[in-house]
Amino acid sequence: ASPDPRREDGTASVVSEVVHVPSRISTPPTDAREDPTIPDAKPIDPSWRPRSRPPGTGASIPPQVDTGPSVIVNMGEGLERIVEELTQCAPDEEGAALHRVLRSGEAVLPVLVRRFPGPLWFDRSQPHAKVPRGNDISAIARAIVAFKETALPYVSSLLDHSDAGARFYAVLLATEFTSEEVLVRLVNFVFDPDPGTRRLAIRAVRAAKSSLKTLEETLKSVRNSARHARGDVDGQVLAILALGELQDRRSVTTLVELVGAAESRVADAARHALVEITRQDFGASQKRWQQWFDKNHERHRIEWLFDALVHSNEEIRGAAGAELLELTGMSFGFTALSSRRDREAAQQRYRDWWNREGYLRMR
């Protein structure tokens, strides 16, 4: 029988610029705006620290044809002046200055990287409703994004910064790029000690994971880190929680095993991750989790979400509804506070849509 298609298995030198983030960028204190569900910890092991950039992809550009030291110095001063003018711009008033920067070509990118993030349009330490796009961090960030693929090696170099505040802005900037190399690097930051940086990385990876095969290979290492503590329980907990945030259904079997872990932090994290992935909650019962997965493992995850629309826990069914709206663009009248009868009606409309056309779009 054919498989069910619904199943889912200066003198500023132009020759050499030093990557530097101004000292005014500092790590903001962790407060109520940071995610309380993910504990701070060091990365799991050295292999998960953001790697050094490969030779030839640093923030320096190749040496130019020798036209004399005075020409190089004058050109460098000119680039510094152009970038300085850019940094004085308010949001949406940078047009003319940005045009001058872009006309300077790739030679200006090392200066932009050295000055990144520059005067901030978005300061994470100030109250904010949501984190904006990387394009809106600052005028310098907007200029880097405007260079598109040309800026990729320079963006990669920013991800190596040791300062947590600067690294947060670098990761936010990187989310503007769809390069597979950049997205794979962002997987490293699901272990970042800064909660805000972790959250940015998780969102970017979750949005891209279904379309990038290389990313799937990288996620195998995250699953291995969740499975084995290797003497670092904090790191293991971060990996487990990351799998939940990534809604990685392939890790369910491992997470069910970890629900019974002797280390309570590991067991609690595994249960939390399972709830995020399945939108069910069987507490600390490995048996019930396993029974549920045995029955449902061949179904598409979106069908798990349909089931959750009538869950007794309002938070769980609300999360399922929000996710379905994001995935499908349709609510079919569902709200978490509706009566059970109305929720069942919305659930049936989702299932009818799925059987009629949805599975063809999302298989």
N, C-alpha and C positions, 0 to 999 in steps of 0.2 A: 504494500500500500504506500502511496506517496505521502511524504511528511506533511503534517498540517502546517500551511504557510503562516498561520497565526502564532506559531511557537517561536520563542526567542531563546535561543540558546544563551704785568706784564710786558715784559716783552714776551708776548706770548709767541712761542715758536710754532709755526705751522707744521714743522717736522715731527715734533714729539710733544704731545699734550699729556699731562698727568690727570688721570681720572680722580676727581675730588668732589666731595659734596660739602657745601659751606657748613661751617660749624654751627650756624644758627638752626640747622635742622637737627632736632634731638628726638629721642624716643618719648612720646607722650606717656603719662602714667596710664596704666590699665584701669579703666573705670567701668561704670555701668554700661557704657556703650560697647564695650568689648564682649565677645561671646563668652558667657560664663560656663558653657558646657564643655569647652575644650581646655584642659589644663596646660599651663606653660611648662615647657620642658625643652631640653636640648634635643637636637636631631638624634635619630636612632643610632646612627653610627657614622663614621667619617665618610662613608660612601654616599651618604645622603646630604652632605653639605653641598651648597651650590658649587659646581666645579669651576676650576679656573678656565678662562677662555682659551681656546686653542690658538696656537701661533698664527699670527696674521689676522686675527679678528679682534684685536684690541682697539682702544679708542684712538690710537694714532693712525694717521694715514701714511701711505707709502711716500718715501722721499721724492721730492719733485726734482725736475731738471735744475741743476745748479745755475742760478742766475745771479748769484752774489748774495752775501749775508745781508746787505742793507735792504735788498728787495724782500727777502724772507721776513725780516723784522718788521718792515713797513706793512707788509701784507698781514702779518699777525696782529699788529696794532689795529689795522682796519677791521679785521674780523671781530676783535674784542669790542671795538666801538659799536659795530652793528648789533652785536648780541646785547651789549649794555643798553642800547636804545630799546631793544625788544623787551627787556626785563622791566622797563618803566611803564609798559602798557597795561591798561586795565582789560578785563575780559571783553571781548568783542570790539576792542579798539586797537587791535594789534595788526590789522590788515596791511598797512603800508610797511611797517617794520618787518613783518613776517615775509612780505614780498622781497625786501632787500636781503633778508637772510637766505631765502631760497635761491636768489640769483647768485649768491656766493658759492653755491654748489657744495659738494661733499666736504670741501676743505673747512667749512664752518662747523661740522659735526663734532670734532674733538672739543671745540670751545663750548658748544652746547652741553656736551656730556660733562665737562669739568664744572660747569656752572649749574648743572641740574641739582635740585629742581628749581632753584632760583626763587624770587619772591612768589609766594604762594597765592593762588586764587582759591584753592581749597586747602584748608588747614585741618587735618584730622583731629587735632587737639581741641578744636572749637566745636560747640554743639552743631550737629547736622542731622538732617532727616535721613539721608542716605549718602553713600559714597558715589561721587560722580564718575564719569568716564575718565580714563587716563588723559584724554585730550584736554580736559578741563583742570588739570592740576595747576598749571602755570603757563605763562607765555612760552617758556622754554620747552615744556612738554608738548605744547601744541606745534611748535616748530619741528621737533623731532618726529612727531607723528606725520607731519606733512611731507617728510622725506620718504615715507613709505618703506619699501623693501631695502632701500639704500641704508636706512638707519639700523637695520637688524643687528649687525655686529656690535654697534655702539650700545644698543639697548641691552644686548647680552652682557656687555661689560658692566653695566650698571647693576645687574643682578648679583654681582659678586661683592657688593659693598658690605662691610661688617657692621655698620650702624643700622640699628633696627628701623629708625625713622626713615632714613634714606632708602632702605630696602623696601619698605612699604610702598613708597611712591614709585620706586622702580618696578615693582611687581604690578602696581596699578597701571603704569605706563605700558608694560609688556602685554597687558590684556587687550590693548588696541590692535595687536598684530596677530594674524592668523597663521603665521609661519609654524610649521610642525616642529621645527627645532626649538623655537621659543616656548611653545606649549608643552613640549616634553620637559623642558627645563623647569617649567612651573610646577611639575609634579614634585620636585624637590622641596618646594615650599609648603607642602601640606604638613611638613614636620617643623616649620619655622617656629622659634620660641615666641614670636609675637602673634597673638590671636588674630589681629586684624589682617596681617599678612597671610596667615593660614587660610582665613576665610576667603580672601581674594583669589588665592591659588585654587582652592577647592571649587569655587564657582566657575573659574575659567576652564579647569580640567573637566568638570562635569558637563559643561556645554559642548566640549569638543570630543569627548571620549568615544562617542558612537561613530565618528567619521574618520578617526585616525588609527590605523592599524599599529603604527609604531608606538602610539600612546598606550595601546592595550598591552604591548610587550612590557612597557615600563611599569604598568600597574601590577604586573605579576610580582615585581619586587616589593611593592607596597603590601600585597597580600602575604608575602613571605615574612615581612617585618611584623605584620599583625599576628602571624601564627607563632613566631618564635621571639621570646623576649631578648635572648642573647645578653642577659644580665642588665638590661635596660627596660624596666617595667614602664617607666614614663613614656619612653619611645614607643613601646608596644601599644600602650593606650592611645597615643596620638595616631598611630597607624590604623587601629581599629575604628576610632571615631572618624577618621578620614574616609575609610571605606563606606561608612554609613552616610556621610555627607555626599559622597560620590554616587550613592545609590547603586553600589556594585553588587548585582545579584549573584555574580560568580563567587562571591566570598561567603554566601549564606551558610554553606556546609561547615566551613571553618568557624564562623561566628557561633553557630549552634554548639559546636564542641567547646568553644571558649566560654559559653554561658555557665558551664560547670567548672570553670577554673578555680583553683584554690585561692588565688589572689583576687580579693574582692573588687579591686579597681578594674581588673581585666574583665571579670564577669559582668560588672555593671556596664562597662563600655561596650561589651559585646551585645548585651540586651538593648542598649540604646541604639547601636548601629542596626540591629535587626529591625527595630521599630521603624527606623528611618527608611530602610530598604523595602520592607514588606507592608508597612502600614497595618500591622497586626501587633498584638502584645500578649505573649504567653508567659510573661514574667521570667522567673528563673528556672522554669521547667524545660529541661532539654527534651524530655519525651514529647511534650506538646508541640514544641517548635519543630522537632523532627517529623512528627506526624503531619503537621501542616505542610511542611516542605515536600514530603513524600507525595502528598496529594496534589500539590500545586506547582511543582518545579518545571513541568513542561508548558505551563501557560505563560503567555506574554506578561511582562510585569505590569503593563497597563491594565490587565484584567485583575491583578491584585488590587489595583487602585479602585476599580469598580466595586469590588467586594467591600472595601474599606468605607465606602460612602454611607453605609448603614451601621458602622461600628458604634458600640455603646459609648466609646470615649470621644467626646466632642473635639478634643484637640487632634486626635488621629484622623477622624473623618474630615475635619477642616483642612488638615494638611493634604489629604488625598484629593479633596476638591480643588484646592489651590494648584496642586501639581497637574491635575487633569486639565484645568483651564489653561495653564501654561503650555502644556503639550498639544492640546487640540484646538485651543482658541474658542472653545465652547463650554458653557456651564450647564446647559439644558435645565436651567432653573434651580440648580442645586445650591443650597446654603446649609452650613453645618447646624444652624439653629432651627431649620425646618422640622416639621413633624416627620415621624418615621414614614408615614404613608407618602408624603411628598418626596422624601429622600429616596424611597424605593422606586417612585415613578421616574425620578431623574436618573437613577441607576439603570433602569430598564431602557431609557432613551439612549444612554451611553452604550449599552450593550447592543441595541439595535443598530446604532451608527457603526459600531465596531464590526459587526457581522456583515453589514451592507457595504462598507467602504473603508473603514478605519484600518483594518488589518492590512489592507493592500498598501496603504500609505506608510505604515509604521513597522512593517515586518522586517 
